[in-house]
């Protein structure tokens, strides 16, 4: 029996893999032995991650892709199969949020972009990849959601709707494909120090509130989400499907007990 976290010989696709949480996931999957396809819209950014992985002895390649375009997703999957013959691990990490404000005022175009990119693209990728996994009797799909899918928000309401839908997509697909050995789970990060969430953690007032209301009294780092992805990709989680792992420093558990003089 090898390590519970050994991914040697496995092939992984990671969308949104050029920075932040996605980059950390790419690097850690490669560190544990997986061959990683780094995908995001900009080829140069993907190649930078590939070079970093190669410098540490890992194996990766760059395949740029806009997740909102079905033909580009199909090309991503086909390029992976052409290079390495299979897809064992799919990490749906890429997401968008073009609107920051109350749901009452969101333009139709912004709503459609959020829901299509954050939910429909994940379904498309799963439709393209899961049948192959089922044919081999095993595979792991990981959808990166958010604790925004558990809570209301005055400024990120529809983004939260899309992330709640991602968790439900994981449950639906887990039920459909579990009998054929394919596991589908989600990760729900809290506030993490990424470019995507920069508007939240660079705002001093918001950062102070978030750290005060988080039991660990800080926000997360991208690498702290990557560990959950490695777990879900590996044999360590072989009896786990249809679940959402929350990695939020304790936010959903409730505010911490902090002495008054602090």
C-alpha positions as CSV (number, residue, x, y, z in Angstrom):
1,X,0.0,0.0,0.0
2,X,1.4,3.4,-1.1
3,X,0.9,6.7,0.6
4,X,-2.7,7.7,1.0
5,X,-1.8,11.0,-0.8
6,X,0.4,9.5,-3.6
7,X,-0.9,10.8,-7.0
8,X,1.9,9.3,-9.1
9,X,0.6,8.5,-12.6
10,X,-2.5,10.5,-12.2
11,X,-3.5,13.2,-14.6
12,X,-5.2,16.4,-13.4
13,X,-6.8,19.3,-15.1
14,X,-7.1,22.5,-13.0
15,X,-9.0,25.5,-14.3
16,X,-8.1,28.9,-13.1
17,X,-4.7,27.4,-12.4
18,X,-2.4,30.3,-13.0
19,X,-2.8,32.2,-9.7
20,X,-4.2,32.1,-6.2
21,X,-5.9,29.0,-5.1
22,X,-5.7,27.4,-8.5
23,X,-1.9,27.8,-8.7
24,X,-1.5,26.4,-5.2
25,X,-3.6,23.4,-6.1
26,X,-1.5,22.8,-9.3
27,X,1.7,23.0,-7.4
28,X,0.6,20.7,-4.6
29,X,-0.9,18.1,-6.9
30,X,2.3,18.0,-8.9
31,X,4.3,17.8,-5.7
32,X,2.4,14.6,-4.8
33,X,3.1,13.1,-8.2
34,X,0.3,14.1,-10.5
35,X,0.8,15.3,-14.1
36,X,-1.0,18.6,-14.1
37,X,-2.6,20.6,-16.9
38,X,-2.5,24.3,-15.9
39,X,-5.4,26.2,-17.5
40,X,-6.5,29.8,-17.4
41,X,-7.2,32.4,-20.1
42,X,-3.6,33.7,-20.4
43,X,-1.1,31.3,-21.8
44,X,1.9,33.2,-20.4
45,X,0.5,33.0,-16.9
46,X,0.0,29.2,-17.2
47,X,3.5,28.7,-18.5
48,X,4.9,30.5,-15.5
49,X,3.2,28.0,-13.2
50,X,4.4,25.1,-15.4
51,X,8.0,26.4,-15.2
52,X,7.8,26.6,-11.4
53,X,6.5,23.1,-11.2
54,X,9.2,21.8,-13.5
55,X,11.8,23.6,-11.4
56,X,10.8,21.4,-8.5
57,X,10.9,18.2,-10.4
58,X,7.2,18.0,-11.3
59,X,5.4,17.5,-14.5
60,X,2.9,20.0,-16.0
61,X,1.8,21.6,-19.2
62,X,-0.1,24.8,-20.1
63,X,-3.4,24.8,-22.0
64,X,-5.1,28.2,-22.1
65,X,-8.9,28.2,-22.0
66,X,-11.8,30.5,-21.4
67,X,-14.3,28.5,-19.4
68,X,-17.3,30.3,-20.8
69,X,-16.6,28.8,-24.3
70,X,-17.6,25.2,-24.7
71,X,-15.3,24.6,-27.6
72,X,-12.3,25.8,-25.6
73,X,-13.2,23.5,-22.8
74,X,-13.5,20.6,-25.2
75,X,-10.1,21.5,-26.7
76,X,-8.6,21.6,-23.1
77,X,-9.8,18.0,-22.5
78,X,-8.7,16.8,-25.9
79,X,-5.2,18.3,-25.4
80,X,-4.9,16.6,-22.1
81,X,-5.9,13.2,-23.6
82,X,-3.5,13.7,-26.5
83,X,-0.6,14.4,-24.2
84,X,-1.2,12.0,-21.4
85,X,-4.1,9.7,-22.5
86,X,-6.5,10.2,-19.7
87,X,-8.0,12.5,-17.0
88,X,-8.1,11.2,-13.5
89,X,-8.6,14.4,-11.5
90,X,-10.7,17.4,-12.5
91,X,-10.5,20.6,-10.5
92,X,-13.1,23.2,-11.5
93,X,-11.6,26.2,-9.8
94,X,-12.0,29.1,-12.3
95,X,-14.8,31.6,-11.6
96,X,-15.9,35.1,-12.2
97,X,-17.6,37.9,-10.4
98,X,-18.2,41.0,-12.6
99,X,-20.6,42.6,-10.2
100,X,-20.2,43.9,-6.7
101,X,-23.5,45.3,-5.2
102,X,-27.1,44.5,-4.3
103,X,-28.9,41.8,-6.2
104,X,-31.8,44.2,-6.8
105,X,-29.5,46.1,-9.2
106,X,-27.6,43.4,-11.0
107,X,-27.7,43.7,-14.8
108,X,-29.0,40.6,-16.7
109,X,-25.7,40.3,-18.5
110,X,-23.7,40.2,-15.2
111,X,-26.1,37.6,-13.8
112,X,-25.8,35.4,-16.9
113,X,-22.0,35.7,-16.9
114,X,-21.7,34.7,-13.2
115,X,-24.1,31.7,-13.5
116,X,-22.7,30.5,-16.8
117,X,-19.1,30.7,-15.9
118,X,-19.4,29.5,-12.3
119,X,-21.9,26.7,-12.8
120,X,-22.6,25.8,-16.4
121,X,-18.9,25.6,-17.3
122,X,-18.4,23.1,-14.5
123,X,-21.2,21.0,-15.7
124,X,-19.8,21.1,-19.2
125,X,-16.4,20.0,-18.1
126,X,-18.0,17.2,-16.0
127,X,-20.0,16.0,-19.0
128,X,-16.8,15.8,-21.0
129,X,-14.6,14.1,-18.4
130,X,-16.7,12.0,-16.1
131,X,-17.9,9.3,-18.6
132,X,-14.2,8.5,-19.2
133,X,-13.5,8.2,-15.5
134,X,-16.6,6.0,-15.1
135,X,-15.3,3.7,-17.9
136,X,-12.2,3.0,-15.7
137,X,-14.3,2.8,-12.6
138,X,-12.6,5.6,-10.7
139,X,-12.0,9.4,-10.8
140,X,-12.2,12.5,-8.7
141,X,-13.9,15.8,-9.5
142,X,-13.3,18.8,-7.2
143,X,-15.4,21.9,-7.5
144,X,-14.1,25.0,-5.7
145,X,-17.1,26.7,-4.2
146,X,-17.1,29.3,-1.4
147,X,-18.6,29.9,2.0
148,X,-20.6,32.5,0.2
149,X,-22.8,29.6,-0.9
150,X,-23.9,29.2,2.7
151,X,-24.5,32.8,3.6
152,X,-26.3,35.8,2.3
153,X,-24.3,38.9,1.3
154,X,-25.4,42.5,0.5
155,X,-22.8,42.9,-2.2
156,X,-22.0,39.3,-3.4
157,X,-25.5,37.8,-3.4
158,X,-25.6,36.3,-6.9
159,X,-22.0,35.2,-6.7
160,X,-23.1,33.3,-3.5
161,X,-26.1,31.8,-5.5
162,X,-23.6,30.4,-8.1
163,X,-21.5,28.9,-5.3
164,X,-24.4,27.3,-3.6
165,X,-25.3,25.8,-7.0
166,X,-21.8,24.4,-7.3
167,X,-22.2,22.5,-4.1
168,X,-25.5,21.2,-5.3
169,X,-23.9,20.2,-8.6
170,X,-21.3,18.2,-6.7
171,X,-24.1,16.4,-4.8
172,X,-26.1,15.7,-7.9
173,X,-23.2,14.3,-9.8
174,X,-22.0,12.3,-6.8
175,X,-25.3,10.5,-6.8
176,X,-25.4,9.9,-10.5
177,X,-21.8,8.7,-10.9
178,X,-21.0,7.1,-7.5
179,X,-22.1,3.7,-8.6
180,X,-19.5,3.8,-11.3
181,X,-16.6,4.8,-9.0
182,X,-16.5,8.5,-9.7
183,X,-16.3,10.8,-6.7
184,X,-17.5,14.5,-6.8
185,X,-16.9,16.8,-3.9
186,X,-16.6,20.6,-3.3
187,X,-14.3,22.9,-1.3
188,X,-15.8,26.0,0.2
189,X,-13.0,28.5,1.1
190,X,-13.5,31.5,3.3
191,X,-11.7,34.8,2.6
192,X,-8.3,33.9,1.1
193,X,-5.5,36.3,0.1
194,X,-5.9,36.1,-3.6
195,X,-6.2,38.6,-6.4
196,X,-9.7,37.5,-7.0
197,X,-10.7,38.5,-3.5
198,X,-8.5,41.6,-3.3
199,X,-11.4,44.0,-3.0
200,X,-12.4,42.3,0.2
201,X,-9.0,41.9,2.0
202,X,-7.5,45.2,0.8
203,X,-10.4,47.1,2.4
204,X,-9.1,47.8,5.9
205,X,-12.5,48.0,7.5
206,X,-13.7,44.7,5.9
207,X,-10.4,43.0,6.7
208,X,-10.6,44.1,10.4
209,X,-14.2,42.8,10.6
210,X,-13.4,39.5,8.9
211,X,-10.4,38.7,11.0
212,X,-12.3,39.7,14.2
213,X,-15.1,37.4,13.3
214,X,-12.9,34.5,12.4
215,X,-11.9,32.1,15.2
216,X,-8.3,31.9,13.8
217,X,-8.2,35.7,13.7
218,X,-6.8,35.9,10.2
219,X,-7.7,35.3,6.6
220,X,-6.4,32.3,4.7
221,X,-3.6,31.7,2.2
222,X,-4.0,29.9,-1.1
223,X,-1.8,27.0,0.0
224,X,-4.2,26.3,2.9
225,X,-6.9,25.4,0.4
226,X,-4.6,23.2,-1.7
227,X,-4.3,20.6,1.0
228,X,-8.0,19.9,0.8
229,X,-7.7,19.5,-2.9
230,X,-4.9,17.0,-2.6
231,X,-7.0,15.0,0.0
232,X,-10.0,14.9,-2.3
233,X,-7.9,13.9,-5.3
234,X,-6.1,11.1,-3.5
235,X,-6.9,7.7,-2.1
236,X,-7.2,9.3,1.4
237,X,-10.7,10.4,0.5
238,X,-11.8,7.2,-1.4
239,X,-15.0,6.8,0.7
240,X,-16.0,10.4,0.4
241,X,-18.4,11.9,-2.2
242,X,-21.1,14.5,-2.5
243,X,-19.6,16.5,0.3
244,X,-18.3,20.1,0.8
245,X,-15.2,20.7,2.8
246,X,-15.3,24.1,4.4
247,X,-11.9,25.8,4.9
248,X,-12.7,29.2,6.4
249,X,-10.7,29.6,9.6
250,X,-13.9,28.8,11.6
251,X,-16.1,31.6,10.2
252,X,-19.2,29.4,9.8
253,X,-18.7,28.0,13.3
254,X,-19.2,31.4,14.8
255,X,-17.3,34.4,16.1
256,X,-14.4,33.7,18.5
257,X,-14.3,34.3,22.2
258,X,-11.8,37.1,22.5
259,X,-11.0,38.8,25.9
260,X,-12.3,42.3,26.2
261,X,-8.9,43.8,26.6
262,X,-7.9,42.5,23.1
